[in-house]
Amino acid sequence: MCLAVPGKVLEIDAAEAGPAMGTVSFGGIKKQVCLAYVPEAKVGDYVLVHVGFALNTIDEEQAQSVFEALREMGELAELEESEGGES
């Protein structure tokens, strides 16, 4: 199943060349994500991420709702195990 997962923007990397990138936390797992499609995103915002690209911003309530649904489906635990909790 392919789906977009919400994450919280922790840091935005200011690069002169290339697409905007940032560090996004997915329930404690930190990943580098392309932010080019969401130029309005700021540190502290939640974004929906699919295959390393933030597609849009969402509010915290929506993000928590998705996290809860993923927990209920057992998908969040699977993600955490497959990533090994690495940052």
Biotite code that builds the C-alpha atoms (Angstrom):
import biotite.structure as struc

atoms = struc.array([
    struc.Atom([0.000, 0.000, 0.000], chain_id="A", res_id=1, res_name="MET", atom_name="CA", element="C"),
    struc.Atom([1.291, 3.467, -0.851], chain_id="A", res_id=2, res_name="CYS", atom_name="CA", element="C"),
    struc.Atom([0.341, 6.314, 1.404], chain_id="A", res_id=3, res_name="LEU", atom_name="CA", element="C"),
    struc.Atom([1.565, 9.667, 2.573], chain_id="A", res_id=4, res_name="ALA", atom_name="CA", element="C"),
    struc.Atom([2.685, 9.833, 6.193], chain_id="A", res_id=5, res_name="VAL", atom_name="CA", element="C"),
    struc.Atom([2.526, 12.998, 8.312], chain_id="A", res_id=6, res_name="PRO", atom_name="CA", element="C"),
    struc.Atom([5.703, 14.359, 9.807], chain_id="A", res_id=7, res_name="GLY", atom_name="CA", element="C"),
    struc.Atom([6.745, 17.432, 11.736], chain_id="A", res_id=8, res_name="LYS", atom_name="CA", element="C"),
    struc.Atom([9.272, 19.776, 10.142], chain_id="A", res_id=9, res_name="VAL", atom_name="CA", element="C"),
    struc.Atom([12.176, 20.106, 12.575], chain_id="A", res_id=10, res_name="LEU", atom_name="CA", element="C"),
    struc.Atom([14.643, 21.980, 10.417], chain_id="A", res_id=11, res_name="GLU", atom_name="CA", element="C"),
    struc.Atom([14.787, 23.567, 6.982], chain_id="A", res_id=12, res_name="ILE", atom_name="CA", element="C"),
    struc.Atom([18.118, 23.448, 5.177], chain_id="A", res_id=13, res_name="ASP", atom_name="CA", element="C"),
    struc.Atom([18.868, 26.697, 3.402], chain_id="A", res_id=14, res_name="ALA", atom_name="CA", element="C"),
    struc.Atom([20.688, 25.622, 0.244], chain_id="A", res_id=15, res_name="ALA", atom_name="CA", element="C"),
    struc.Atom([21.558, 28.028, -2.528], chain_id="A", res_id=16, res_name="GLU", atom_name="CA", element="C"),
    struc.Atom([21.343, 25.324, -5.204], chain_id="A", res_id=17, res_name="ALA", atom_name="CA", element="C"),
    struc.Atom([18.953, 22.433, -5.575], chain_id="A", res_id=18, res_name="GLY", atom_name="CA", element="C"),
    struc.Atom([15.524, 21.817, -4.093], chain_id="A", res_id=19, res_name="PRO", atom_name="CA", element="C"),
    struc.Atom([14.574, 22.913, -0.587], chain_id="A", res_id=20, res_name="ALA", atom_name="CA", element="C"),
    struc.Atom([15.232, 20.114, 1.909], chain_id="A", res_id=21, res_name="MET", atom_name="CA", element="C"),
    struc.Atom([14.438, 19.666, 5.564], chain_id="A", res_id=22, res_name="GLY", atom_name="CA", element="C"),
    struc.Atom([14.568, 17.301, 8.501], chain_id="A", res_id=23, res_name="THR", atom_name="CA", element="C"),
    struc.Atom([11.158, 15.840, 9.287], chain_id="A", res_id=24, res_name="VAL", atom_name="CA", element="C"),
    struc.Atom([10.225, 13.704, 12.299], chain_id="A", res_id=25, res_name="SER", atom_name="CA", element="C"),
    struc.Atom([7.833, 10.789, 11.883], chain_id="A", res_id=26, res_name="PHE", atom_name="CA", element="C"),
    struc.Atom([6.987, 9.875, 15.449], chain_id="A", res_id=27, res_name="GLY", atom_name="CA", element="C"),
    struc.Atom([10.650, 10.188, 16.446], chain_id="A", res_id=28, res_name="GLY", atom_name="CA", element="C"),
    struc.Atom([12.205, 8.823, 13.251], chain_id="A", res_id=29, res_name="ILE", atom_name="CA", element="C"),
    struc.Atom([14.035, 11.674, 11.499], chain_id="A", res_id=30, res_name="LYS", atom_name="CA", element="C"),
    struc.Atom([14.434, 11.757, 7.734], chain_id="A", res_id=31, res_name="LYS", atom_name="CA", element="C"),
    struc.Atom([15.627, 14.223, 5.104], chain_id="A", res_id=32, res_name="GLN", atom_name="CA", element="C"),
    struc.Atom([12.661, 15.254, 2.946], chain_id="A", res_id=33, res_name="VAL", atom_name="CA", element="C"),
    struc.Atom([12.314, 17.383, -0.169], chain_id="A", res_id=34, res_name="CYS", atom_name="CA", element="C"),
    struc.Atom([10.230, 20.472, 0.652], chain_id="A", res_id=35, res_name="LEU", atom_name="CA", element="C"),
    struc.Atom([10.163, 21.934, -2.872], chain_id="A", res_id=36, res_name="ALA", atom_name="CA", element="C"),
    struc.Atom([6.411, 21.307, -3.260], chain_id="A", res_id=37, res_name="TYR", atom_name="CA", element="C"),
    struc.Atom([5.555, 23.061, 0.018], chain_id="A", res_id=38, res_name="VAL", atom_name="CA", element="C"),
    struc.Atom([7.488, 26.353, -0.034], chain_id="A", res_id=39, res_name="PRO", atom_name="CA", element="C"),
    struc.Atom([5.086, 27.708, 2.623], chain_id="A", res_id=40, res_name="GLU", atom_name="CA", element="C"),
    struc.Atom([6.179, 25.056, 5.179], chain_id="A", res_id=41, res_name="ALA", atom_name="CA", element="C"),
    struc.Atom([7.900, 26.355, 8.303], chain_id="A", res_id=42, res_name="LYS", atom_name="CA", element="C"),
    struc.Atom([9.666, 24.700, 11.221], chain_id="A", res_id=43, res_name="VAL", atom_name="CA", element="C"),
    struc.Atom([6.948, 23.225, 13.448], chain_id="A", res_id=44, res_name="GLY", atom_name="CA", element="C"),
    struc.Atom([4.489, 22.612, 10.599], chain_id="A", res_id=45, res_name="ASP", atom_name="CA", element="C"),
    struc.Atom([3.208, 19.147, 9.743], chain_id="A", res_id=46, res_name="TYR", atom_name="CA", element="C"),
    struc.Atom([3.570, 17.904, 6.175], chain_id="A", res_id=47, res_name="VAL", atom_name="CA", element="C"),
    struc.Atom([2.310, 14.815, 4.350], chain_id="A", res_id=48, res_name="LEU", atom_name="CA", element="C"),
    struc.Atom([5.283, 12.934, 2.894], chain_id="A", res_id=49, res_name="VAL", atom_name="CA", element="C"),
    struc.Atom([5.278, 10.302, 0.166], chain_id="A", res_id=50, res_name="HIS", atom_name="CA", element="C"),
    struc.Atom([8.528, 8.681, -1.047], chain_id="A", res_id=51, res_name="VAL", atom_name="CA", element="C"),
    struc.Atom([10.662, 11.475, 0.383], chain_id="A", res_id=52, res_name="GLY", atom_name="CA", element="C"),
    struc.Atom([8.627, 14.410, -0.945], chain_id="A", res_id=53, res_name="PHE", atom_name="CA", element="C"),
    struc.Atom([6.419, 16.640, 1.203], chain_id="A", res_id=54, res_name="ALA", atom_name="CA", element="C"),
    struc.Atom([3.216, 17.026, -0.811], chain_id="A", res_id=55, res_name="LEU", atom_name="CA", element="C"),
    struc.Atom([1.210, 19.442, 1.340], chain_id="A", res_id=56, res_name="ASN", atom_name="CA", element="C"),
    struc.Atom([0.924, 20.885, 4.830], chain_id="A", res_id=57, res_name="THR", atom_name="CA", element="C"),
    struc.Atom([-1.685, 19.735, 7.340], chain_id="A", res_id=58, res_name="ILE", atom_name="CA", element="C"),
    struc.Atom([-2.622, 20.831, 10.835], chain_id="A", res_id=59, res_name="ASP", atom_name="CA", element="C"),
    struc.Atom([-1.488, 18.992, 13.958], chain_id="A", res_id=60, res_name="GLU", atom_name="CA", element="C"),
    struc.Atom([-4.958, 17.533, 14.598], chain_id="A", res_id=61, res_name="GLU", atom_name="CA", element="C"),
    struc.Atom([-5.002, 15.906, 11.147], chain_id="A", res_id=62, res_name="GLN", atom_name="CA", element="C"),
    struc.Atom([-1.474, 14.573, 11.670], chain_id="A", res_id=63, res_name="ALA", atom_name="CA", element="C"),
    struc.Atom([-2.369, 13.019, 15.028], chain_id="A", res_id=64, res_name="GLN", atom_name="CA", element="C"),
    struc.Atom([-5.487, 11.471, 13.501], chain_id="A", res_id=65, res_name="SER", atom_name="CA", element="C"),
    struc.Atom([-3.395, 9.788, 10.799], chain_id="A", res_id=66, res_name="VAL", atom_name="CA", element="C"),
    struc.Atom([-0.821, 8.589, 13.373], chain_id="A", res_id=67, res_name="PHE", atom_name="CA", element="C"),
    struc.Atom([-3.634, 7.045, 15.427], chain_id="A", res_id=68, res_name="GLU", atom_name="CA", element="C"),
    struc.Atom([-5.070, 5.277, 12.375], chain_id="A", res_id=69, res_name="ALA", atom_name="CA", element="C"),
    struc.Atom([-1.605, 3.936, 11.495], chain_id="A", res_id=70, res_name="LEU", atom_name="CA", element="C"),
    struc.Atom([-1.141, 2.685, 15.073], chain_id="A", res_id=71, res_name="ARG", atom_name="CA", element="C"),
    struc.Atom([-4.510, 0.904, 14.936], chain_id="A", res_id=72, res_name="GLU", atom_name="CA", element="C"),
    struc.Atom([-3.557, -0.764, 11.641], chain_id="A", res_id=73, res_name="MET", atom_name="CA", element="C"),
    struc.Atom([-0.159, -1.750, 13.016], chain_id="A", res_id=74, res_name="GLY", atom_name="CA", element="C"),
    struc.Atom([1.574, 0.219, 10.272], chain_id="A", res_id=75, res_name="GLU", atom_name="CA", element="C"),
    struc.Atom([3.364, 2.691, 12.537], chain_id="A", res_id=76, res_name="LEU", atom_name="CA", element="C"),
    struc.Atom([5.062, -0.083, 14.529], chain_id="A", res_id=77, res_name="ALA", atom_name="CA", element="C"),
    struc.Atom([6.082, -1.702, 11.243], chain_id="A", res_id=78, res_name="GLU", atom_name="CA", element="C"),
    struc.Atom([7.660, 1.549, 10.064], chain_id="A", res_id=79, res_name="LEU", atom_name="CA", element="C"),
    struc.Atom([9.541, 2.002, 13.342], chain_id="A", res_id=80, res_name="GLU", atom_name="CA", element="C"),
    struc.Atom([10.841, -1.601, 13.212], chain_id="A", res_id=81, res_name="GLU", atom_name="CA", element="C"),
    struc.Atom([11.928, -1.375, 9.568], chain_id="A", res_id=82, res_name="SER", atom_name="CA", element="C"),
    struc.Atom([13.783, 1.864, 10.219], chain_id="A", res_id=83, res_name="GLU", atom_name="CA", element="C"),
    struc.Atom([15.344, 0.569, 13.405], chain_id="A", res_id=84, res_name="GLY", atom_name="CA", element="C"),
    struc.Atom([14.739, 3.911, 15.099], chain_id="A", res_id=85, res_name="GLY", atom_name="CA", element="C"),
    struc.Atom([17.668, 5.426, 13.192], chain_id="A", res_id=86, res_name="GLU", atom_name="CA", element="C"),
    struc.Atom([17.916, 9.150, 12.714], chain_id="A", res_id=87, res_name="SER", atom_name="CA", element="C"),
])
